[in-house]
Amino acid sequence: MPKTMSPRDLFVEELSDVLTAERTVAKMLPQMQRQASDKKLVGRIKEHVKETQQQIKNVEQVFQQLGTRPKRKPCPGIEGIRSEFEEVSQEDGGTPELRDLHLLGPAARTEHYEIAAYEGLVTMAKAMGESKAANLLEKNLKQEQAMLRDGKTVARRLAGKVVKAEGDAPKTQARTRGSTRSRSGRGRSRTRSSRR
């Protein structure tokens, strides 16, 4: 008969998941830093490398407080994002701004994943009366939220640059197609008139 899961079991399960995720992210971030071109983005990733290392220590400390060890388990959610990041890393072409913007996609999804995980863990820790654990996990949560905000700021700036560099090509093409249709329409009208 399968063992019934308790709230504590669920908490340890989710905590193990986020520890695996953080360790995976700790390996991804230096690669992102090497591939990024934008100075502010590079600097922020470098800062987040240190934050992530501390976040791992915070989660490990929570395990110590609980008197238990993390479960060795894969984290399918973060593995999917890691695979996406590797695909983006292998793609070439475009301006440095466009490549950085592309890189920010999996970076933002990573932060969303971690934020969702920490929000659940903080809620659970507080409900269980584990205030020290909740405080440590809340520190991690705030850092992830700050990283997501900073990433969005960089993404908006880079998107503006990329679009400006491209010019107004879609509208120009649309106007060209529209004027061609108008001219060809007038031509058909004149042809019909001359036939009459």
Residue pairs with C-beta under 8 A, 6 or more apart in sequence:
5 13
7 124
7 127
7 128
8 66
8 128
10 124
11 66
11 121
11 124
11 125
11 128
12 63
12 66
12 68
12 70
12 71
13 71
13 73
14 117
14 120
14 121
14 124
15 59
15 62
15 63
15 70
15 121
16 70
16 71
16 72
16 73
17 73
17 75
17 77
17 117
18 59
18 114
18 117
18 118
18 121
19 56
19 59
19 60
19 63
19 70
20 70
20 73
20 74
20 75
20 78
21 75
21 77
21 78
21 113
21 114
21 117
22 52
22 55
22 56
22 59
22 114
23 56
24 75
24 78
24 79
24 82
25 52
25 78
25 110
25 114
26 49
26 52
26 53
26 56
28 82
28 85
28 110
29 45
29 48
29 49
29 52
30 49
31 85
31 89
32 45
32 85
32 103
32 107
33 42
33 45
33 46
33 49
35 89
35 99
35 103
36 42
36 45
36 100
36 103
37 96
37 97
37 99
37 100
38 96
38 97
38 100
38 154
38 158
40 154
41 100
41 104
41 154
44 147
44 150
44 151
44 154
45 107
48 143
48 147
51 143
51 147
55 139
55 140
55 143
58 136
58 137
58 139
58 140
59 70
59 136
59 137
59 140
60 70
61 136
62 125
62 130
62 133
62 136
62 137
63 69
63 70
65 130
65 132
65 133
66 130
66 133
77 113
78 110
78 113
81 106
81 109
81 110
81 113
82 106
84 105
84 106
84 109
85 103
85 106
85 107
88 102
88 103
88 105
88 106
89 103
91 102
94 102
95 162
95 165
97 158
97 161
97 162
97 165
98 158
98 162
100 154
100 158
101 155
101 158
101 159
101 162
104 151
104 154
104 155
104 158
107 151
108 148
108 151
108 152
108 155
111 144
111 145
111 147
111 148
111 151
112 148
114 140
114 144
115 141
115 144
115 145
115 148
118 137
118 138
118 140
118 141
118 144
119 141
121 137
122 134
122 137
122 138
122 141
125 131
125 133
125 134
125 137
126 134
